[in-house]
Amino acid sequence: MDYNIEVLLGNHEEFSTYLKTKIKEFNNKHSFHHKEIRKEGAVRPINIIVSDDTKQWIGGISAEVYWDWVEINDFWFKEEFRRKGLGGRLLDRLEEIAKEKGATKALLRTFEFQARSFYEVKGYKVVGEIKDYPPGSSFFTMVKPLV
């Protein structure tokens, strides 16, 4: 079998799409759960938006529920709204909604310089750490049972 190897040092959208499509096909063939998640409505988004009294966004949280998990993707507030209990209330509300949607566990990722200690206070445990990512820091995967 003959083949060519080509190295590209820039983005190649068509090739990236090709690889993603092939990986999805493989996962669908070998994992019932991967196949099911691609069905319409299988991933249920949750977005909680916080606005100030002028209706300007000041932060919030976005997540998705699937596979009996809630995956927290983004969670941020303007600096002046931090350390006032708002984040904890939002996280609690997100977890309540996720449980109503069938989630029994929560998953998130955070950097050492972000909110690890906040999540630990809220019951999340580190299940994975990548040290020196970025250099001089760590990247954590954290989970929490919701039942």
Number of C-alpha atoms within 10 A of each C-alpha: 2 3 5 4 5 5 5 7 5 6 8 9 9 8 10 10 11 11 12 11 12 11 12 15 13 13 14 16 11 11 10 10 12 16 15 15 14 12 9 8 10 13 16 13 15 18 14 14 12 16 11 10 7 6 8 9 13 15 19 19 19 16 22 18 23 19 16 14 21 30 22 21 13 14 18 15 15 10 9 8 14 13 10 9 9 14 19 16 11 17 18 13 13 20 20 14 15 26 19 10 16 16 22 18 19 22 18 19 19 19 16 16 10 11 13 20 13 13 18 14 10 13 13 19 18 16 11 12 16 12 13 10 13 11 7 8 12 15 19 19 17 20 22 20 13 16 7
